[in-house]
């Protein structure tokens, strides 16, 4: 086997700024010995090409330097462990690669190379330092001492190659000489673009996870987690492309980008192109444009999670950094497709002079603030009990404004509804299974009403599932806390101003002559605490369907503790099945204005007023097109008045298999109720346009003996099942859909 010339490098030597200075003490080589895995340190000399053995664990017991002309190859699965220092063994453990030397780290997704420490704490050992001949803007470029290794770096060879680093995990790095002089996980000094850097993880480093000191190297798939300073840092004229970077839980900045600490306008200027970036959960200055900043083009970034007590800009530049301001004002710093998550009160998105293009669909490194798919299990696993990313985290994203092009939300994100969201004509909003939307609480300083509306010609796709419904709820867990969901279509209504009628609370037009109009799909949705009230006559329902057409799917929808109706149909032709309204402040389920559709498997439980209310038209009970409702399998229980209210002309109805009861005691009203003054409803009854079959009256309440208004016939069936299980939870109501966001079970 080739021999390794060992040199005990004194700590005092490491402290000098450059090993090229004549006054630097030179290491004294020890006698030549055979390579020893238990004593892994020293120098790989010019002409030596050392290849490690992946079957062995190498105990790093000092500094290992790959000298100019030498090379070190580390195969997939190799493990290097820095031994603990002691009073009698104070040599700093680190690996460094000189200018003109090469390192080849050949990890794979299933067998990464690991560099770690016996001591499982940040700052336990140095890290990996690579020095190249590529340009920097440091005044002493070409002879500048690498920050902690004392090696020269920089030059005029932008295409310089220092080898390749692929699938490497660095753990517990960041040995500190002083507060100003400490190792990063991976330090790249003047490294050239001929070098490959891909899939590198820094875990619990004491300083930065990775830092670029000038150079032109491109680097992709970088992860820094739990760094003691910045997550990823670039400076000193670094000119390269960074793609798929993830900085998580850094003590200071998530990402720090500088030009030069001595001269912010130094050249060659930092020129960074960054794409697909996530920076989340930092102690301060999430993206710090520092020391002149340089030129940057940043696209597709998810960023946020700054500590609540820090009232700073997410994209931050110091107010006294004139060189950074000059770059921003010149348009040299471009930020596009930024998704701001988990912002706290008092925090701003960017310094006032920086314009940021936003996009709440931006996925950053690939999966928002959670582990992206490109981080393999092996790269993510530290030991049997520890992973780099840990448990999944749910981010909170501000959600407000017009949607003018197709948008898809992310189920791994909580959307904070801070006002009205309106899906405009021609656009669509897709909400995947498991997504949670939480309306923030209205305050004296923020009075915007929170609701979601879909214009005519727009579409919404609520793609919940039985096990993962979509949830729309509110921070304030009381009825009337926010609006609800409003959908407007082009199907017929019998309103006199159909086609231009303003939807009751959103002001949007609805109605038309497109009976099969399609507004999308609403499946497995739970709405909570809806019903915001402008006036007693003008308030939101949980789900409002205005002129919605039969091409639209509405199924498995729950309204929980809404302030007005749980669901209401204002004309239209849409069919709707598997609806549950629980504890509505007005009616459970309401249809009117010429709705012509089929409703199957409806439950209305504990409504303040009617359980179900069916009308034709409040201005003209005989208006056409007339309400024509086919209702099958209904359970209606626990209402304050008029259990099934045939109102305002009623319209035509065929009602079959209904279990109904629970009217408040001594209300003395008919279960199928018609006002004695409603002549248009009487006409419908007289014409046999209202057919009620297979009714089971149960728990009618004391003093309530009248089953139906005079003239209204019906047939009873003691075996009627209603929505499937009488007043109990039906089999189609999944446990996930039946449990409120606060954990309360809705129907027992």
C-alpha positions as CSV (number, residue, x, y, z in Angstrom):
1,X,0.0,0.0,0.0
2,X,1.2,3.5,-0.6
3,X,2.6,5.3,2.4
4,X,1.3,8.4,4.1
5,X,3.9,10.9,5.4
6,X,2.6,11.9,8.8
7,X,3.1,15.3,10.2
8,X,2.0,16.6,13.5
9,X,0.7,20.0,12.7
10,X,0.9,22.3,15.8
11,X,-2.2,24.5,16.6
12,X,0.0,27.5,16.4
13,X,0.8,26.8,12.7
14,X,-2.9,26.5,12.0
15,X,-3.5,30.0,13.3
16,X,-1.4,31.8,10.7
17,X,-3.1,33.4,7.8
18,X,-1.1,31.8,5.1
19,X,1.2,28.8,4.8
20,X,3.0,30.6,2.0
21,X,4.4,33.3,4.2
22,X,8.2,32.9,4.8
23,X,7.8,33.5,8.5
24,X,5.3,30.6,9.0
25,X,6.8,27.7,11.0
26,X,6.9,24.6,8.9
27,X,5.6,21.2,10.1
28,X,8.2,18.7,11.1
29,X,7.6,15.4,9.3
30,X,7.6,12.2,11.4
31,X,9.4,9.1,10.2
32,X,7.6,7.4,7.3
33,X,5.2,4.7,8.6
34,X,2.7,2.5,7.0
35,X,-0.8,3.8,6.6
36,X,-2.7,3.2,9.9
37,X,-6.5,3.5,10.0
38,X,-6.2,4.1,13.8
39,X,-3.9,7.1,13.2
40,X,-5.4,8.9,10.3
41,X,-3.6,12.2,9.8
42,X,-0.7,13.8,8.2
43,X,0.0,14.7,4.5
44,X,-0.6,13.1,1.2
45,X,2.3,14.3,-0.9
46,X,2.8,15.3,-4.5
47,X,2.4,12.2,-6.7
48,X,0.6,10.2,-4.1
49,X,-2.9,8.9,-4.9
50,X,-4.5,7.4,-1.8
51,X,-7.7,5.4,-2.0
52,X,-9.5,4.5,1.2
53,X,-11.3,1.3,2.0
54,X,-15.0,1.5,2.5
55,X,-15.0,-1.6,4.8
56,X,-12.9,0.3,7.4
57,X,-13.7,3.1,9.7
58,X,-10.9,5.8,9.7
59,X,-10.2,7.5,13.0
60,X,-9.1,11.1,12.2
61,X,-6.6,12.0,14.9
62,X,-5.3,15.3,13.6
63,X,-5.0,17.3,10.4
64,X,-5.0,15.4,7.1
65,X,-3.7,17.6,4.3
66,X,-3.8,16.6,0.7
67,X,-0.8,18.4,-0.7
68,X,-0.4,19.9,-4.2
69,X,-0.1,17.1,-6.7
70,X,-1.6,14.5,-4.4
71,X,-5.1,13.0,-4.4
72,X,-7.4,11.3,-1.9
73,X,-10.3,9.1,-3.1
74,X,-13.0,8.2,-0.7
75,X,-15.4,5.4,-1.9
76,X,-19.1,5.1,-1.3
77,X,-19.9,4.1,2.3
78,X,-16.6,5.2,3.8
79,X,-16.9,6.5,7.4
80,X,-14.3,8.9,8.9
81,X,-14.6,9.6,12.6
82,X,-12.7,12.4,14.3
83,X,-11.4,11.2,17.6
84,X,-11.9,13.3,20.7
85,X,-9.2,15.8,21.7
86,X,-7.7,15.6,25.2
87,X,-5.3,17.5,27.4
88,X,-2.5,15.3,26.0
89,X,-3.8,15.3,22.4
90,X,-4.8,18.8,21.3
91,X,-4.3,18.5,17.6
92,X,-7.3,19.9,15.7
93,X,-9.0,17.3,13.5
94,X,-9.8,18.4,10.0
95,X,-9.3,17.5,6.3
96,X,-7.9,20.0,3.9
97,X,-7.1,20.0,0.2
98,X,-4.4,22.4,-1.1
99,X,-4.4,24.2,-4.4
100,X,-3.4,21.8,-7.1
101,X,-4.5,18.8,-5.0
102,X,-7.6,16.7,-5.5
103,X,-10.2,15.0,-3.5
104,X,-12.7,12.5,-4.9
105,X,-15.6,11.8,-2.5
106,X,-17.6,9.1,-4.3
107,X,-20.7,8.6,-2.1
108,X,-24.0,7.4,-3.5
109,X,-27.6,7.9,-2.5
110,X,-27.7,4.5,-0.7
111,X,-24.1,4.7,0.6
112,X,-23.0,8.3,1.3
113,X,-19.5,9.1,2.7
114,X,-19.8,10.2,6.3
115,X,-17.4,12.4,8.2
116,X,-18.3,12.6,11.9
117,X,-16.9,12.7,15.4
118,X,-16.7,10.5,18.5
119,X,-18.1,13.6,20.4
120,X,-21.7,14.1,19.2
121,X,-21.7,17.8,19.7
122,X,-21.2,20.8,17.4
123,X,-17.6,22.1,17.3
124,X,-16.2,18.7,18.0
125,X,-13.8,18.8,15.1
126,X,-13.0,21.0,12.1
127,X,-14.5,19.9,8.8
128,X,-13.5,19.7,5.2
129,X,-11.6,22.6,3.6
130,X,-10.9,22.8,-0.1
131,X,-8.7,25.4,-1.7
132,X,-8.5,26.2,-5.4
133,X,-7.0,28.6,-8.0
134,X,-10.3,30.3,-9.0
135,X,-10.7,34.1,-8.6
136,X,-11.7,35.9,-5.4
137,X,-12.0,39.6,-4.7
138,X,-9.8,39.5,-1.6
139,X,-7.0,42.0,-1.8
140,X,-4.4,39.3,-1.1
141,X,-6.0,36.8,-3.6
142,X,-3.4,34.3,-4.7
143,X,-1.7,34.1,-1.3
144,X,-4.6,34.6,1.0
145,X,-4.6,32.1,3.9
146,X,-7.7,29.9,4.1
147,X,-9.5,31.1,7.2
148,X,-8.6,28.2,9.5
149,X,-6.2,25.9,7.6
150,X,-3.5,28.4,6.8
151,X,-3.5,27.3,3.1
152,X,-3.3,29.6,0.1
153,X,-6.2,30.0,-2.2
154,X,-7.4,32.1,-5.1
155,X,-6.0,32.9,-8.5
156,X,-6.9,33.3,-12.2
157,X,-8.1,29.9,-13.2
158,X,-12.0,29.9,-13.1
159,X,-12.1,26.4,-14.5
160,X,-9.8,24.9,-11.9
161,X,-10.7,21.5,-10.6
162,X,-10.2,20.3,-7.1
163,X,-11.9,16.9,-7.8
164,X,-15.5,16.0,-6.8
165,X,-17.6,15.8,-3.7
166,X,-20.8,13.8,-4.0
167,X,-23.1,12.4,-1.4
168,X,-21.2,13.5,1.7
169,X,-22.6,14.0,5.2
170,X,-20.6,16.1,7.6
171,X,-21.5,16.0,11.3
172,X,-20.6,18.0,14.4
173,X,-18.0,20.2,12.7
174,X,-17.1,23.8,13.5
175,X,-14.1,23.6,15.8
176,X,-13.5,27.1,17.1
177,X,-10.1,28.8,17.7
178,X,-11.7,32.1,18.5
179,X,-15.1,33.7,17.9
180,X,-13.8,35.1,14.6
181,X,-11.9,32.0,13.5
182,X,-13.7,28.7,13.3
183,X,-14.3,25.9,10.8
184,X,-17.4,25.4,8.7
185,X,-18.8,22.0,7.7
186,X,-17.6,22.5,4.1
187,X,-15.3,25.5,3.3
188,X,-14.6,26.2,-0.3
189,X,-11.8,28.7,-0.9
190,X,-11.4,29.9,-4.5
191,X,-12.7,26.6,-5.7
192,X,-13.1,26.4,-9.5
193,X,-16.0,25.4,-11.7
194,X,-14.2,22.2,-12.8
195,X,-15.0,20.9,-9.3
196,X,-18.2,18.9,-8.7
197,X,-20.1,19.6,-5.5
198,X,-23.4,17.7,-5.2
199,X,-25.5,16.2,-2.4
200,X,-23.7,17.5,0.6
201,X,-25.3,17.6,4.1
202,X,-24.0,19.5,7.1
203,X,-25.6,18.4,10.4
204,X,-25.1,20.3,13.7
205,X,-22.1,22.3,12.7
206,X,-20.8,24.9,15.1
207,X,-20.3,27.6,12.4
208,X,-21.8,27.7,8.9
209,X,-22.9,24.6,7.2
210,X,-21.2,25.5,4.0
211,X,-19.3,28.6,3.0
212,X,-18.0,29.8,-0.4
213,X,-15.0,32.1,-0.2
214,X,-14.9,33.4,-3.8
215,X,-14.3,30.9,-6.5
216,X,-16.6,29.8,-9.4
217,X,-17.7,26.4,-8.3
218,X,-21.3,25.4,-8.8
219,X,-23.0,23.5,-6.0
220,X,-26.3,21.7,-5.9
221,X,-28.3,19.7,-3.4
222,X,-26.9,21.2,-0.3
223,X,-28.4,20.8,3.1
224,X,-27.4,22.6,6.3
225,X,-29.3,21.7,9.5
226,X,-28.8,23.1,13.0
227,X,-25.8,25.3,12.2
228,X,-24.4,27.4,15.0
229,X,-24.0,30.5,12.7
230,X,-25.4,30.7,9.1
231,X,-26.8,27.9,7.2
232,X,-25.1,28.6,3.8
233,X,-22.8,31.5,3.3
234,X,-21.1,32.9,0.1
235,X,-18.8,35.8,-0.1
236,X,-15.6,37.3,-1.6
237,X,-16.7,37.3,-5.2
238,X,-18.2,33.9,-5.5
239,X,-19.6,33.6,-9.0
240,X,-21.5,30.4,-9.4
241,X,-24.9,28.6,-9.6
242,X,-26.5,27.1,-6.5
243,X,-29.5,24.8,-7.0
244,X,-31.6,22.9,-4.5
245,X,-30.2,24.4,-1.3
246,X,-31.9,23.8,2.1
247,X,-31.0,25.7,5.2
248,X,-32.9,24.7,8.3
249,X,-32.7,25.8,12.0
250,X,-29.6,28.1,11.7
251,X,-28.7,30.1,14.8
252,X,-28.1,33.2,12.7
253,X,-28.9,33.8,9.0
254,X,-30.5,31.1,6.9
255,X,-28.5,32.2,3.9
256,X,-25.9,35.0,3.9
257,X,-24.6,36.5,0.7
258,X,-21.8,39.0,0.7
259,X,-19.4,40.7,-1.7
260,X,-16.4,41.7,0.4
261,X,-16.1,42.6,4.1
262,X,-13.4,45.2,3.5
263,X,-14.7,46.8,0.4
264,X,-18.4,46.1,-0.5
265,X,-17.8,47.2,-4.1
266,X,-14.7,45.0,-4.7
267,X,-14.3,43.1,-8.0
268,X,-14.7,40.5,-9.3
269,X,-18.1,41.0,-7.7
270,X,-20.1,38.2,-6.1
271,X,-22.5,37.0,-8.9
272,X,-24.8,34.3,-7.5
273,X,-27.5,32.5,-9.4
274,X,-29.7,30.6,-6.9
275,X,-32.6,28.4,-7.8
276,X,-34.9,26.2,-5.8
277,X,-34.0,27.3,-2.3
278,X,-35.5,26.7,1.1
279,X,-34.4,28.7,4.2
280,X,-36.5,28.1,7.3
281,X,-36.3,28.6,11.0
282,X,-33.4,31.0,11.7
283,X,-32.3,33.1,14.6
284,X,-32.0,36.4,12.6
285,X,-31.8,37.9,9.1
286,X,-33.3,35.0,7.1
287,X,-31.5,36.0,3.8
288,X,-28.8,38.5,4.7
289,X,-27.6,40.7,1.8
290,X,-24.4,41.7,3.5
291,X,-21.2,43.7,2.9
292,X,-22.1,45.0,-0.6
293,X,-24.2,41.9,-1.4
294,X,-23.0,41.7,-5.0
295,X,-25.2,40.5,-7.8
296,X,-27.8,37.9,-7.2
297,X,-30.6,36.2,-9.1
298,X,-32.8,34.2,-6.7
299,X,-35.7,32.2,-8.1
300,X,-38.2,29.8,-6.4
301,X,-37.4,30.2,-2.7
302,X,-39.4,29.2,0.3
303,X,-38.3,31.3,3.3
304,X,-39.5,32.2,6.8
305,X,-39.7,30.9,10.3
306,X,-37.7,33.7,11.8
307,X,-37.9,33.8,15.6
308,X,-41.0,35.7,16.7
309,X,-39.0,38.3,18.7
310,X,-37.0,39.3,15.6
311,X,-38.9,42.1,13.8
312,X,-36.6,42.1,10.8
313,X,-37.0,41.9,7.0
314,X,-36.8,38.4,5.6
315,X,-34.6,39.7,2.8
316,X,-32.4,41.9,5.0
317,X,-29.7,44.5,4.2
318,X,-28.2,46.8,6.8
319,X,-29.3,50.4,6.6
320,X,-25.7,51.6,6.5
321,X,-24.6,49.2,3.8
322,X,-24.4,51.7,0.9
323,X,-22.8,49.2,-1.5
324,X,-25.6,46.7,-1.0
325,X,-28.1,49.5,-1.5
326,X,-26.3,50.4,-4.7
327,X,-26.7,46.9,-6.0
328,X,-30.4,46.7,-5.1
329,X,-31.1,50.1,-6.7
330,X,-29.2,49.1,-9.8
331,X,-31.5,46.1,-10.2
332,X,-28.6,43.7,-9.6
333,X,-30.5,41.8,-6.8
334,X,-33.5,40.0,-8.3
335,X,-35.9,37.8,-6.2
336,X,-38.7,36.0,-8.0
337,X,-41.2,33.3,-7.0
338,X,-40.7,33.8,-3.3
339,X,-43.0,32.0,-0.9
340,X,-42.9,33.6,2.6
341,X,-43.9,31.2,5.4
342,X,-44.5,31.5,9.1
343,X,-44.0,35.3,9.3
344,X,-44.7,36.8,12.7
345,X,-46.1,40.2,13.7
346,X,-43.7,43.0,12.9
347,X,-41.6,41.1,10.4
348,X,-41.5,42.4,6.8
349,X,-40.7,40.6,3.6
350,X,-37.8,42.7,2.3
351,X,-36.0,45.9,2.9
352,X,-38.0,48.8,1.4
353,X,-35.8,49.3,-1.7
354,X,-36.0,45.6,-2.8
355,X,-38.9,44.4,-4.9
356,X,-39.7,40.8,-4.5
357,X,-41.9,38.7,-6.8
358,X,-44.1,36.3,-4.8
359,X,-45.6,32.9,-5.5
360,X,-47.3,30.9,-2.8
361,X,-47.0,27.8,-5.0
362,X,-43.2,28.0,-4.9
363,X,-41.7,24.7,-3.5
364,X,-38.2,25.9,-2.8
365,X,-35.8,22.9,-2.6
366,X,-38.6,20.6,-3.7
367,X,-41.0,20.1,-0.8
368,X,-41.4,23.4,0.9
369,X,-39.9,23.3,4.4
370,X,-39.8,19.5,4.6
371,X,-37.3,16.9,3.4
372,X,-37.2,17.0,-0.4
373,X,-37.3,13.7,-2.3
374,X,-33.7,14.1,-3.5
375,X,-32.5,13.6,0.1
376,X,-32.1,9.9,0.2
377,X,-32.9,7.9,3.4
378,X,-29.2,7.0,3.8
379,X,-28.1,10.6,3.5
380,X,-30.8,11.7,6.0
381,X,-30.1,9.0,8.6
382,X,-27.5,9.9,11.3
383,X,-28.1,6.9,13.5
384,X,-30.9,4.6,14.5
385,X,-32.6,7.3,16.5
386,X,-31.7,10.5,14.6
387,X,-32.4,11.9,11.2
388,X,-31.2,15.1,9.7
389,X,-34.6,16.5,9.0
390,X,-36.5,15.0,11.9
391,X,-40.3,15.1,11.9
392,X,-42.2,16.9,9.2
393,X,-43.0,20.6,9.9
394,X,-46.0,22.5,8.8
395,X,-45.4,26.0,7.5
396,X,-48.0,28.8,7.6
397,X,-48.4,30.9,4.4
398,X,-50.4,34.1,4.0
399,X,-53.3,33.6,1.7
400,X,-55.2,36.5,0.2
401,X,-56.1,38.3,-3.0
402,X,-57.2,37.4,-6.5
403,X,-56.1,34.2,-8.2
404,X,-55.7,35.0,-11.9
405,X,-54.0,31.8,-13.2
406,X,-54.2,28.2,-12.2
407,X,-53.0,27.6,-8.7
408,X,-52.4,24.4,-6.6
409,X,-52.0,24.6,-2.9
410,X,-49.6,22.3,-0.9
411,X,-51.0,19.9,1.7
412,X,-47.8,20.3,3.7
413,X,-48.6,24.0,4.3
414,X,-51.2,25.7,6.5
415,X,-52.7,28.7,4.6
416,X,-53.5,31.7,6.7
417,X,-56.5,33.4,5.1
418,X,-56.0,37.1,5.8
419,X,-58.8,38.5,3.6
420,X,-60.8,37.6,0.5
421,X,-59.4,35.1,-1.9
422,X,-61.3,35.3,-5.3
423,X,-60.6,32.8,-8.1
424,X,-61.1,34.9,-11.2
425,X,-62.7,33.9,-14.4
426,X,-60.5,31.5,-16.4
427,X,-58.4,30.5,-13.4
428,X,-58.6,27.5,-11.1
429,X,-57.7,26.8,-7.5
430,X,-56.8,23.2,-6.6
431,X,-56.7,22.2,-3.0
432,X,-55.2,18.7,-2.4
433,X,-56.3,16.2,0.2
434,X,-55.3,17.1,3.8
435,X,-54.8,20.9,3.1
436,X,-55.8,23.2,6.0
437,X,-56.8,26.8,5.5
438,X,-57.2,28.9,8.7
439,X,-58.8,32.3,8.6
440,X,-57.0,34.7,10.9
441,X,-59.0,36.7,13.3
442,X,-60.4,40.0,12.3
443,X,-59.1,42.9,14.4
444,X,-59.4,46.6,14.8
445,X,-56.3,47.0,12.7
446,X,-57.2,44.3,10.1
447,X,-60.9,44.4,9.3
448,X,-60.8,42.6,5.9
449,X,-63.5,39.9,5.8
450,X,-62.0,36.5,5.3
451,X,-63.7,34.3,2.6
452,X,-63.0,32.3,-0.5
453,X,-65.0,32.9,-3.6
454,X,-65.1,31.4,-7.1
455,X,-66.3,33.6,-10.0
456,X,-68.4,32.5,-12.9
457,X,-66.1,30.9,-15.4
458,X,-63.6,30.0,-12.7
459,X,-63.1,26.6,-11.1
460,X,-62.3,25.2,-7.7
461,X,-61.1,21.6,-7.1
462,X,-61.3,20.6,-3.5
463,X,-59.7,17.1,-3.7
464,X,-60.1,15.9,-0.1
465,X,-60.4,12.2,0.7
466,X,-62.2,10.2,3.4
467,X,-58.9,9.9,5.4
468,X,-57.6,13.4,4.5
469,X,-60.4,15.9,4.1
470,X,-59.7,19.6,3.2
471,X,-60.3,21.8,6.2
472,X,-61.4,25.5,6.2
473,X,-61.5,26.8,9.7
474,X,-60.6,29.9,11.8
475,X,-58.3,30.9,14.6
476,X,-61.3,32.2,16.5
477,X,-63.3,29.1,17.2
478,X,-66.7,30.7,17.3
479,X,-69.6,30.9,14.7
480,X,-69.4,34.0,12.5
481,X,-65.6,34.2,12.8
482,X,-65.1,34.3,9.1
483,X,-67.0,34.1,5.8
484,X,-67.0,30.7,4.1
485,X,-66.8,29.3,0.6
486,X,-68.9,31.0,-2.2
487,X,-69.1,29.5,-5.7
488,X,-70.8,31.3,-8.6
489,X,-71.9,29.6,-11.8
490,X,-73.8,30.2,-15.0
491,X,-76.7,27.8,-14.5
492,X,-80.3,29.2,-14.4
493,X,-82.0,30.9,-11.4
494,X,-85.4,32.5,-11.1
495,X,-84.1,35.8,-9.7
496,X,-85.4,38.7,-11.7
497,X,-81.8,40.0,-12.2
498,X,-80.3,36.6,-13.1
499,X,-77.1,37.0,-15.0
500,X,-76.0,40.1,-13.1
501,X,-77.3,39.4,-9.6
502,X,-74.7,40.1,-6.9
503,X,-74.0,37.0,-4.9
504,X,-75.4,37.7,-1.4
505,X,-72.2,38.6,0.3
506,X,-69.4,38.5,-2.3
507,X,-70.9,40.9,-4.8
508,X,-70.1,38.5,-7.7
509,X,-72.5,37.8,-10.6
510,X,-74.2,34.5,-11.0
511,X,-76.8,32.7,-13.0
512,X,-77.3,32.3,-16.7
513,X,-78.5,29.7,-19.2
514,X,-75.8,27.0,-19.0
515,X,-77.5,24.2,-17.1
516,X,-74.5,21.9,-17.2
517,X,-72.0,24.6,-16.3
518,X,-68.9,23.3,-14.4
519,X,-67.4,25.1,-11.5
520,X,-65.1,22.2,-10.6
521,X,-65.3,19.7,-7.7
522,X,-65.8,19.9,-4.0
523,X,-65.2,16.6,-2.3
524,X,-64.5,15.9,1.4
525,X,-64.5,19.4,2.7
526,X,-65.1,20.5,6.3
527,X,-66.0,24.2,6.9
528,X,-65.9,25.5,10.5
529,X,-67.0,28.7,12.3
530,X,-68.3,30.4,9.1
531,X,-71.1,32.9,8.8
532,X,-69.5,36.3,9.1
533,X,-72.3,38.8,9.4
534,X,-72.5,42.2,7.7
535,X,-76.1,42.7,8.8
536,X,-78.9,40.5,10.0
537,X,-80.0,40.2,6.3
538,X,-76.5,39.8,4.8
539,X,-74.3,37.1,6.1
540,X,-72.2,34.2,4.8
541,X,-73.2,30.5,4.9
542,X,-70.7,27.7,5.2
543,X,-71.0,26.8,1.6
544,X,-73.0,29.1,-0.8
545,X,-73.7,27.8,-4.3
546,X,-75.0,30.6,-6.6
547,X,-76.3,29.4,-10.0
548,X,-73.9,26.4,-9.9
549,X,-74.3,24.0,-12.8
550,X,-74.8,20.2,-13.0
551,X,-71.2,19.8,-14.3
552,X,-70.0,20.6,-10.8
553,X,-69.4,17.9,-8.2
554,X,-70.4,18.5,-4.6
555,X,-70.1,15.6,-2.2
556,X,-69.0,14.9,1.4
557,X,-69.2,18.4,2.8
558,X,-69.5,19.2,6.5
559,X,-70.5,22.6,7.9
560,X,-69.6,22.8,11.6
561,X,-70.9,25.6,13.9
562,X,-71.6,28.1,11.1
563,X,-73.3,31.4,12.0
564,X,-75.9,31.3,9.2
565,X,-76.9,28.3,7.1
566,X,-74.6,25.3,6.8
567,X,-75.2,25.1,3.0
568,X,-77.4,27.1,0.7
569,X,-78.3,26.7,-3.0
570,X,-79.3,29.9,-4.8
571,X,-80.8,28.5,-8.0
572,X,-78.6,26.4,-10.2
573,X,-78.7,22.8,-11.2
574,X,-75.9,21.2,-9.2
575,X,-76.5,17.9,-7.5
576,X,-75.1,17.5,-4.0
577,X,-74.7,14.4,-1.9
578,X,-73.4,13.4,1.5
579,X,-73.9,16.8,3.2
580,X,-73.8,17.4,7.0
581,X,-74.7,20.7,8.7
582,X,-74.1,20.7,12.4
583,X,-75.1,23.5,14.8
584,X,-75.9,26.1,12.2
585,X,-77.0,29.5,13.5
586,X,-79.9,29.7,11.1
587,X,-81.0,26.8,8.8
588,X,-79.1,23.6,8.4
589,X,-79.5,23.2,4.6
590,X,-81.4,25.7,2.5
591,X,-82.3,25.8,-1.2
592,X,-84.1,28.5,-3.2
593,X,-84.3,30.6,-6.3
594,X,-85.2,27.8,-8.7
595,X,-82.6,25.2,-7.6
596,X,-83.3,22.2,-9.8
597,X,-81.1,19.3,-8.6
598,X,-80.9,16.1,-6.6
599,X,-79.8,15.9,-3.0
600,X,-78.9,12.6,-1.5
601,X,-77.7,11.6,2.0
602,X,-78.2,14.9,3.8
603,X,-78.0,15.4,7.6
604,X,-79.0,18.5,9.4
605,X,-78.3,18.4,13.1
606,X,-79.1,21.0,15.8
607,X,-79.9,24.0,13.6
608,X,-81.1,27.2,15.4
609,X,-84.0,27.6,13.0
610,X,-85.1,25.2,10.3
611,X,-83.5,21.8,9.7
612,X,-84.1,22.1,6.0
613,X,-85.6,25.1,4.2
614,X,-86.9,24.8,0.7
615,X,-88.1,27.9,-1.2
616,X,-88.9,29.0,-4.7
617,X,-88.5,32.8,-4.7
618,X,-88.8,35.4,-2.0
619,X,-90.1,38.1,-4.3
620,X,-92.4,35.9,-6.4
621,X,-93.4,32.5,-5.1
622,X,-94.5,31.4,-8.6
623,X,-91.3,32.5,-10.4
624,X,-89.8,30.3,-13.0
625,X,-87.8,28.3,-13.6
626,X,-89.3,26.8,-10.4
627,X,-87.4,25.1,-7.7
628,X,-87.5,21.4,-8.5
629,X,-85.8,19.3,-5.8
630,X,-85.4,15.6,-5.6
631,X,-84.3,14.7,-2.1
632,X,-83.4,11.1,-0.9
633,X,-82.1,9.8,2.4
634,X,-82.4,12.7,4.8
635,X,-81.8,12.9,8.6
636,X,-83.1,16.1,10.2
637,X,-82.8,16.4,14.0
638,X,-82.7,19.0,16.7
639,X,-84.0,22.3,15.3
640,X,-85.2,25.5,16.9
641,X,-88.3,25.8,14.7
642,X,-89.9,24.6,11.5
643,X,-88.1,21.3,11.0
644,X,-88.7,21.2,7.2
645,X,-89.8,24.6,6.0
646,X,-91.7,24.8,2.6
647,X,-91.2,28.5,2.1
648,X,-91.8,31.3,-0.4
649,X,-93.7,29.2,-2.9
650,X,-91.9,26.1,-2.0
651,X,-91.6,24.8,-5.6
652,X,-91.7,21.2,-6.6
653,X,-90.2,18.5,-4.4
654,X,-89.9,14.8,-4.2
655,X,-88.7,13.8,-0.7
656,X,-88.1,10.1,0.1
657,X,-86.7,8.2,3.0
658,X,-86.4,10.9,5.7
659,X,-86.0,10.5,9.5
660,X,-87.0,13.7,11.2
661,X,-87.5,14.8,14.8
662,X,-86.1,16.7,17.8
663,X,-88.0,20.0,17.5
664,X,-87.7,22.1,20.6
665,X,-90.4,21.3,23.1
666,X,-93.8,22.9,22.7
667,X,-93.1,24.8,19.5
668,X,-96.4,23.6,18.2
669,X,-95.3,23.7,14.6
670,X,-95.8,21.1,11.8
671,X,-92.8,19.1,11.0
672,X,-93.4,19.8,7.3
673,X,-94.3,23.4,7.7
674,X,-96.0,25.8,5.3
675,X,-97.0,29.4,6.2
676,X,-100.8,29.8,6.1
677,X,-100.3,33.0,4.1
678,X,-98.1,31.4,1.4
679,X,-100.7,30.9,-1.4
680,X,-98.0,29.9,-3.9
681,X,-96.8,27.0,-1.7
682,X,-100.5,26.0,-1.3
683,X,-100.8,25.9,-5.0
684,X,-97.9,23.5,-5.2
685,X,-99.4,21.3,-2.6
686,X,-102.8,21.3,-4.3
687,X,-101.2,20.4,-7.6
688,X,-99.4,17.4,-5.9
689,X,-96.1,18.9,-6.7
690,X,-94.8,18.1,-3.3
691,X,-94.5,14.3,-2.7
692,X,-93.2,13.0,0.7
693,X,-92.7,9.2,1.1
694,X,-91.1,6.9,3.7
695,X,-91.0,9.3,6.6
696,X,-90.1,8.3,10.1
697,X,-91.0,10.8,12.8
698,X,-88.9,10.2,15.9
699,X,-88.4,12.2,19.1
700,X,-90.8,14.8,18.0
701,X,-90.6,16.7,21.3
702,X,-93.2,17.4,23.9
703,X,-96.2,19.3,22.6
704,X,-95.3,18.8,19.0
705,X,-97.9,16.5,17.4
706,X,-98.5,18.0,14.0
707,X,-96.6,16.1,11.3
708,X,-97.5,18.2,8.2
709,X,-99.3,21.3,7.2
710,X,-102.9,21.0,6.1
711,X,-103.4,19.5,2.7
712,X,-99.9,18.0,2.5
713,X,-99.9,14.3,2.3
714,X,-97.1,11.9,3.1
715,X,-96.5,8.2,3.8
716,X,-94.7,6.9,6.9
717,X,-92.3,4.1,7.3
718,X,-91.0,3.0,10.7
719,X,-88.0,1.4,9.0
720,X,-86.8,4.5,7.2
721,X,-83.1,5.0,7.7
722,X,-82.7,8.6,6.6
723,X,-79.1,9.4,5.8
724,X,-78.1,5.9,6.6
725,X,-78.3,5.5,10.4
726,X,-81.2,7.6,11.6
727,X,-79.9,10.3,13.8
728,X,-76.6,8.5,14.3
729,X,-73.4,8.7,12.4
730,X,-73.8,7.2,9.0
731,X,-71.2,4.9,7.5
732,X,-70.4,7.4,4.7
733,X,-69.2,10.0,7.3
734,X,-65.6,9.1,7.7
735,X,-63.9,9.5,11.1
736,X,-61.6,12.2,9.7
737,X,-64.4,14.2,8.2
738,X,-66.4,13.8,11.4
739,X,-63.7,15.2,13.7
740,X,-63.4,19.0,13.9
741,X,-60.0,20.6,13.7
742,X,-59.9,21.0,17.5
743,X,-60.5,17.3,17.8
744,X,-64.1,17.3,18.8
745,X,-66.2,14.5,17.3
746,X,-69.2,16.0,15.5
747,X,-71.8,13.2,15.1
748,X,-71.7,10.3,17.6
